[in-house]
């Protein structure tokens, strides 16, 4: 988990650096003054990242009771209303920033595809403690 948080931090820093570089080169080309602001301009994402269908799998582990209302709003915007609920969001700088703001409360992993609620339920379901060798109807010859 710490590796992912480090990667997320590096991704955010790189995104901000690319955005700042884009703005300063644009300002130099137009002769205007550079104003740095946070944006989700398409230039900030490489074409490889933009075309790959990757998702953040976000699970709320800790409750937000007693935390500032800003954290509650961020969790609500991510679709996390209850503990141990899992949501999927496409990988983007906006979502990464929201995750970074509540990183102490959530568990995050990057996956290739979304799982439906039925598929997630099947993954949690334990294997049966028995197996059927023959049916009663087969034994009795009915």
C-alpha positions in Angstrom: 0.0 0.0 0.0 2.8 2.5 0.7 4.2 1.9 -2.7 0.9 2.9 -4.3 0.7 6.1 -2.3 4.2 7.0 -3.3 3.3 6.3 -7.0 0.2 8.4 -6.6 2.2 11.3 -5.1 4.8 11.0 -8.0 2.0 11.0 -10.5 0.4 14.1 -9.0 3.7 15.9 -8.9 4.5 15.0 -12.5 1.0 16.1 -13.6 1.5 19.5 -11.9 5.0 19.8 -13.4 3.8 19.1 -16.9 0.9 21.5 -16.5 3.2 24.3 -15.3 5.6 23.6 -18.2 2.8 23.7 -20.7 1.6 27.1 -19.3 5.0 28.7 -19.2 5.9 27.6 -22.7 2.5 28.9 -23.9 3.1 32.2 -22.1 6.5 32.5 -23.6 5.1 31.8 -27.1 2.3 34.4 -26.7 4.4 37.0 -24.8 1.9 37.0 -21.9 2.6 36.4 -18.2 2.5 32.8 -17.0 -0.3 32.1 -14.5 0.0 28.7 -12.8 -3.2 27.0 -11.9 -4.4 23.5 -11.4 -6.3 22.1 -14.5 -7.1 18.8 -16.1 -5.9 19.8 -19.5 -5.5 16.8 -21.8 -1.8 17.7 -22.3 -1.1 16.6 -18.7 -1.8 12.9 -19.6 0.3 11.0 -22.0 -1.6 9.3 -24.8 -0.6 5.8 -23.5 -2.3 6.5 -20.1 -5.3 8.2 -21.7 -6.0 5.2 -24.0 -5.5 2.5 -21.5 -8.7 1.6 -19.6 -7.4 1.6 -16.1 -9.5 2.1 -13.0 -8.9 3.0 -9.3 -10.6 0.5 -7.0 -11.3 2.5 -3.9 -12.6 1.0 -0.7 -13.6 3.1 2.3 -11.8 1.6 5.4 -12.2 4.2 8.0 -15.2 6.2 8.9 -15.3 10.0 8.4 -17.2 10.7 11.6 -15.6 13.7 13.3 -13.5 14.8 10.4 -13.8 18.1 8.7 -16.7 18.6 6.3 -14.3 18.9 3.4 -13.4 15.2 3.8 -17.0 14.2 3.9 -17.7 16.1 0.7 -14.7 14.5 -1.0 -15.9 11.0 0.0 -19.4 11.8 -1.1 -18.1 13.0 -4.5 -16.2 9.7 -4.8 -19.4 7.8 -4.1 -18.3 6.4 -0.8 -21.1 6.6 1.8 -20.4 3.6 4.0 -17.5 1.7 5.3 -16.1 -1.2 3.4 -17.9 -0.1 0.2 -15.9 -0.3 -3.0 -16.3 2.0 -6.0 -14.4 2.2 -9.3 -13.3 5.4 -11.0 -11.2 5.9 -14.2 -7.6 6.9 -13.6 -7.5 10.7 -13.9 -5.8 13.6 -12.2 -9.1 14.7 -10.7 -9.8 11.4 -9.0 -6.1 11.0 -8.0 -6.3 14.4 -6.2 -9.5 13.4 -4.3 -7.9 10.1 -3.3 -4.8 11.9 -2.1 -6.9 14.2 0.1 -8.5 11.2 1.9 -5.6 8.7 1.6 -5.7 7.8 5.3 -9.4 6.6 5.1 -9.3 4.5 1.9 -7.6 1.5 0.3 -6.7 2.0 -3.3 -5.5 -0.3 -6.0 -5.3 0.1 -9.8 -7.1 -2.5 -11.8 -7.7 -3.2 -15.5 -11.5 -3.6 -15.4 -14.5 -2.8 -13.2 -16.2 -5.7 -11.4 -19.9 -5.8 -11.1 -21.4 -6.1 -7.6 -22.3 -9.7 -8.4 -18.7 -10.5 -9.3 -17.4 -8.8 -6.1 -19.9 -10.9 -4.1 -18.7 -14.1 -5.8 -15.1 -13.2 -4.9 -16.0 -12.8 -1.2 -18.0 -16.0 -1.0 -16.0 -18.8 0.6 -15.9 -22.2 -1.0 -18.4 -24.8 0.1 -17.1 -27.1 2.9 -18.5 -30.2 1.0 -19.1 -31.5 -2.5 -21.8 -33.7 -3.9 -20.6 -37.1 -5.2 -24.0 -38.5 -6.2 -27.6 -37.3 -6.0 -30.1 -39.3 -4.0 -32.2 -39.8 -7.1 -29.3 -41.5 -8.8 -28.6 -43.8 -5.8 -32.3 -44.9 -5.5 -32.7 -45.4 -9.2 -35.7 -43.2 -9.6 
